[in-house]
Amino acid sequence: LSLKAQAEMQMGLLHFGNPEERPEPDFRVARHTIDILALLEDKTRGNLTMDEQRLLENSLTELRFRYVQAMEASRKAKAEGQAQA
């Protein structure tokens, strides 16, 4: 769960504090964190309870989906910002 929260923070989806203090997403680091979770899933296969396995699988699925969404939103925002300049 802590790795999932870290990835969400790195993608800019989770932030504590004032909205104007929100840091820019770091997709490279977020991708690395997601890859670490995938590695954890691979290395623990067969050694987890059903609940643990489901939590890991569902977390990875959600993070991968949200990663793609956040990347697209970031690209769109950058393109709109460049069009206005």
C-alpha positions as CSV (number, residue, x, y, z in Angstrom):
1,L,0.0,0.0,0.0
2,S,2.9,2.4,0.7
3,L,4.3,1.8,-2.8
4,K,0.9,2.4,-4.3
5,A,0.6,5.7,-2.4
6,Q,4.1,6.7,-3.5
7,A,3.2,6.1,-7.2
8,E,0.0,8.1,-6.8
9,M,2.0,11.0,-5.3
10,Q,4.6,10.8,-8.0
11,M,1.9,10.9,-10.7
12,G,0.4,14.0,-9.0
13,L,-2.8,12.2,-8.1
14,L,-2.3,12.4,-4.4
15,H,-1.2,15.6,-2.7
16,F,-1.4,16.9,0.9
17,G,-1.3,20.6,1.3
18,N,-2.3,23.7,-0.7
19,P,-3.2,23.2,-4.3
20,E,-0.8,25.8,-5.5
21,E,2.1,23.9,-3.8
22,R,1.3,20.7,-5.8
23,P,4.6,19.5,-7.3
24,E,4.8,18.5,-11.0
25,P,4.3,14.9,-11.7
26,D,7.4,12.8,-12.1
27,F,6.3,10.0,-14.5
28,R,9.8,8.5,-14.7
29,V,9.9,7.8,-11.0
30,A,6.2,6.7,-10.9
31,R,6.9,4.2,-13.7
32,H,9.9,2.9,-11.6
33,T,7.7,2.5,-8.6
34,I,5.0,0.6,-10.6
35,D,7.8,-1.6,-12.0
36,I,9.0,-2.4,-8.5
37,L,5.4,-3.5,-7.6
38,A,5.3,-5.7,-10.7
39,L,8.6,-7.2,-9.6
40,L,7.2,-7.8,-6.1
41,E,4.2,-9.5,-7.7
42,D,6.4,-11.7,-9.8
43,K,8.8,-12.7,-7.0
44,T,6.0,-13.5,-4.5
45,R,3.8,-15.5,-6.8
46,G,2.6,-18.6,-5.1
47,N,3.6,-17.3,-1.6
48,L,0.8,-14.9,-0.9
49,T,-2.7,-15.3,0.5
50,M,-5.5,-14.8,-1.9
51,D,-6.3,-11.4,-0.4
52,E,-2.7,-10.3,-0.7
53,Q,-2.5,-11.5,-4.3
54,R,-5.7,-9.7,-5.2
55,L,-4.5,-6.5,-3.5
56,L,-1.3,-6.5,-5.4
57,E,-3.0,-7.4,-8.7
58,N,-5.7,-4.8,-8.3
59,S,-3.2,-2.1,-7.2
60,L,-1.0,-2.7,-10.3
61,T,-4.0,-2.7,-12.6
62,E,-5.3,0.6,-11.2
63,L,-1.8,2.2,-11.1
64,R,-1.1,1.3,-14.7
65,F,-4.5,2.6,-15.9
66,R,-4.1,5.9,-13.9
67,Y,-0.5,6.2,-15.2
68,V,-1.8,6.3,-18.8
69,Q,-4.5,8.7,-17.9
70,A,-2.1,11.0,-16.0
71,M,0.4,11.0,-18.9
72,E,-2.4,11.8,-21.4
73,A,-3.7,14.6,-19.2
74,S,-0.2,16.0,-18.8
75,R,0.5,16.0,-22.5
76,K,-2.9,17.6,-23.2
77,A,-2.2,20.3,-20.6
78,K,1.3,21.0,-22.1
79,A,-0.1,21.2,-25.6
80,E,-2.8,23.7,-24.5
81,G,-0.2,25.7,-22.7
82,Q,2.0,25.9,-25.8
83,A,-1.0,26.8,-28.0
84,Q,-1.8,29.7,-25.7
85,A,1.8,31.0,-25.7
